[in-house]
Amino acid sequence: TNPPTTTTLVANGRCWQWHSSSTATAPGGSFTPLHLLIENGIITKISDSPISAPPQAKVIDAANQIILPGLIDSHIHVTMTGESKYFVDLSKCTSISDLKAAVLSHSKKHPDHSVIQGVGWDQEKLGGFPSSSDLDSLSLTDKTIWLWRACWHIGCGNSRALSLAKAAEWVGEGGEVERDVSGKLTGVLKERACELVAPILGEKSDAESTKFILDGLDMCVESGLTAVATNEMTPATHLYKNLHSQKKLRPRVFLTPMAEELDSDPGLRPFTTPDRLLKVDR
C-alpha cells in the first residue's frame, strides 16, 4: 500500500513579487497574495488565488503575514555553535580574580562539561595576562580550561590543556608559546601556537557532543534557518544518524565529514535518508 499523504494548505499569506520592469538601478515590486499547497513536505501548488483545501488537509491561516523561502546556512559548525552557548563571558572581568570567579562559577553550573572555554578577556582590563598558575589554583584538575583573549589570536590554558596540547614541544613560525624568565610555560599561546589546542577542545564524550549539536540546531532554527551545511571538527556522522533515528533533527542537515573521519571509517559512504533530513555527500 502507498504511504499516507500528509497535506498542508497555507492560505492568506503574502509574498514579495518583483515587477517585470524592475532593474538593479530602478527596482520595483509589490506584495501579492500567496497560497501554498504542501504534500508530503513538497510544495506542489502556488497561487495568488485561494486554493480549495483537499480532504484531511491541515489548513494554516497565514493572516496576511509575509511568507519567505527557508534560509540555508551553507557553512556552519553546528557543534561549535551549540557549545558557544556555554562559553564563559570574560569581557566584563576587570581583574584576574574576576576571571577566576567566572570560570569557577561556570564549572559549578555545568559540572558535566569536561572542557571549559572562555572568551573576551583583555589584559588591559585585568591588569595583566592570566596564567596557567592562576587557572590551576582553581583545583579543576579534571577539566581542560582554555580562555580566549578578545581578539581570538591569544589564549591561556591550565596545565592540563597545555599538557594535552603538547605545548612545550611546539616549534614553529608565526606564533609563540610564551615562557617566563626561567623557561617555564606561562600558559599563554599566541597566534599560530593556538592551533595546538584545537584538537583537545574537540575531545568530548558522545553525550556532550550530542548536547551541543541539539543546542546548535535549536539556535539555527531560532535564527530562521531551515537547512544547514555543517562541517564538524571531530567524527559526528554516527551522532547525527542517532538524532535522525530519534526524530530530533529540526532543520535539514547536509553533513561534510572531515577527512580524518573518512580515513577512520572506511565504510562511511555518501547517503541520504528517505525523508531527506540528513545527507552526506562525501
N, C-alpha and C positions, 0 to 999 in steps of 0.2 A: 504494500500500500504506500501511497505517496505521503510524505510527512505533512502535517497540518500547516496551512498557510497563516502566517501572522500578518495582519493588515492594520495599518495605522493611517488615518486621514488627518492631516494638519490643515485646518481651514482658517480663513480670515486673517492671513498674515500679510506682510508687505515685504517687497524686495526692491533694491535699487536697480533701475534699468537705465543704462546709458542711451542717449538719443543716437540715432544712426549718423547724425551730422556732427557728433561730438569729436573733437580733436584734442591733441595734447595742449595746444595753445588756446583752444576755445572749448573747454569741456562743458558738457551739459547733460542733464538727465533728470529723472524724477522717480519717486516711489510709485510702484504699481501693485495692485492686489496679487497675492500669491496663495495658491492652494496646492498641497503636495499629497500624493498617494504613495505610501511606502509598503512594499510587500516583501516579507522575509528579509528585511534590512536593506532593501534596494529601492531607490526612488524610481517608480515606474510611470508616474504621470505628474506633469507640472502644468498648471493652468492659471490664467488670471481671472477665470470664471469659476464659480462654485463647482465642486466635484461631488457627485452623489456617493454617499458612503455605502460601500459594499456590505452585505450581511456580516455580522460578527466583527465588523471593523471597530477599532478603538478610535474615537474622534477627539482630537485636541483642538480647542478653540484658541488660536493664537492672539485673539482680541486686538488685532491691528498692530501687533508687535513686529519688529523687523526680524526677518529670518536670514541668517548668514550661513555660508558654507562652513563646514568644520575646519578648524585650524590645525595644521600639521607642523610639528617641530622636526625639522629634518636632521638635526644634530644635537643630541642631548645625552647626558649621562644620568639615567634615572636614579640609580642607587646613590650617587653623589648628591643629586638634587634632594632626595629624601633625607640623607644624612645631614645636609646643611641645616635642616630644621633643628638639629641638636647641637650645632656649633655654639661654643661659648662666646658670647659677645664681650670682647675686651676693650671696645672702643671708648668706654666711659671710665676705664680704670686710670687713676691718677697716681698710683704707687704700686710697687711690687706686692705689697700686702693686699691691695685691692685685687690684683691679678690672681694671687694665690687663693684668696677667698672665693673668687668666681669659679675657679677650677674645682675647688673642694665642694662647693655648693652643687655644682653640676654632677659631680661624682655621687653625691648622696641622693640626688634626684633621679639619676639613671645608673643604678648600681650594676645593671646588666650590660652596660657598654664597656667593651674591652679597650676601645680606642677613644680618647678624648681629644677633640680638635677645638682649638680656639682661634678666633680671628680678630684683627683690628687693633692690636696693641701698638703703641708708639713710645719709643724710649724717651722722647722729649717730654711726654706726659708722665711717664713712670719715674723719671729721674735717673734713668739708666737702663741698660739692657737686662732682661731677665736671664737667668742661667739655669743649667741643669740642677745645680745645687738648690736653687730656690724651689724647683719642682719636686726634687727628691725629698725635700723636707716635709712634703705633704704626706709621705709614707704610703703612697698609692703604688706600691711596687708591682702590683699585678696589672697595672694599666699602662698602655702606651700613650704618652702625652705629647702632643705636638701643637705649638701655638704659632700661628702665622702673624707676622707684622702686617700693618695696614696695607702695605704695598704688595704683599704676597710674593715678594722676592727674597725675604728673610724670614727665618723661623727659629724657634727654640724648642728643644725637646728634653725630656727627662733622660736619665741614664739608660732606662730600658729601651727607649726609642733609639738612642744613639748606638746602643749595642746591637739591636736588631738590624739597624741600617748599616752597620759596619762602618760608621763614620770615621773612625780612627784610621782605617785603611785607605781612605779615599785619596787618590792622586789624579788631579785633573785640571782643566783650564776653565776659566770663565766663572769661577766660584771660589768659595773659601769655607773650610771647616775651621772655625775660629778656636784658637788655643790661647791660654794665658802665658805669662812670662816663664812659667815652669814647664810649659809644653802640654799641660793638661787641657782636655777639651772643655770649653765653656758651656757647650750646649747649643751655641748659635751656629747656624749654617746659612750661607749666603749664596744667592743666585743659583748656578747650576748644581752646587752641592746639595741644594734642597731636593733634587731629583732622587737622592738616596732614600728619602722617606716615603716616596710614592708607593712602592710595593708593600711596605709594612702598614701603611694606612688602609690598604685594601684587604688586609688579613682579618677577616671577620668570620664568625660562625654562619652557617646557613640560616639560622634563626634570625641573627642580626641583619644579614643582607636582605632577607625576605621582608623584614620590618621596614627597612629603608626603601626597598622597591615599592612597597604598598604606599608608604608616605609620599614617595616621589610621584607615583602615578596619581594620587589624590591631588597633589599640588598642581600637576599638569591639567587635570580636569577642571580644577577651580580657576585656572587661568584661561579656560576656554579651548583647550586642546582636545581633539578627538582622536588623534593619532600621533605617535612619536617614533622616531628612528633613534634607537639608543645603542650606544657602544659602552659596554661595561668593562671596567679595569681588571676584573677577576672573572673566572668562569661562572656564568649565571644562567646558561640555557636551561639547565635542569630546574632551576628555581622558577623561571618563567613558565615552563611546562607544568610544574606543580600548581602554580597560581591559576593557570588556564583551566586545568582539570577541576579546580575548586571554584571555577567561575568568578574569579576575583580580578580579572583584567578589565578595567573600566574603559580606558582608551584602547584603540588598536595599537599593537606593538610590532614594529619592524626591528628585529634584533640583529646586530652585527657583532658576532663573536670576535674576540681578539685572536691573533694568530697563535698565541700560546695555548688558547683553549682548543683550537683546531688540532694542534700538534698533540695535546694530551688526550684527545678523544677522537681517534681515527674514524670512529663510527658516526660522528656528527656529520649530517648531510643537510642540504637545504630542504626546508619543508614549510608547508602552510597548513594550518589547522582548517578543518572543514568550514568553520564559521568565519575564517579569515581574520580572527582577532590576534593571531600570533603568526609571524612569518620570519624565517631565517633564510637569507639569500646566499650566504657563503659558508 
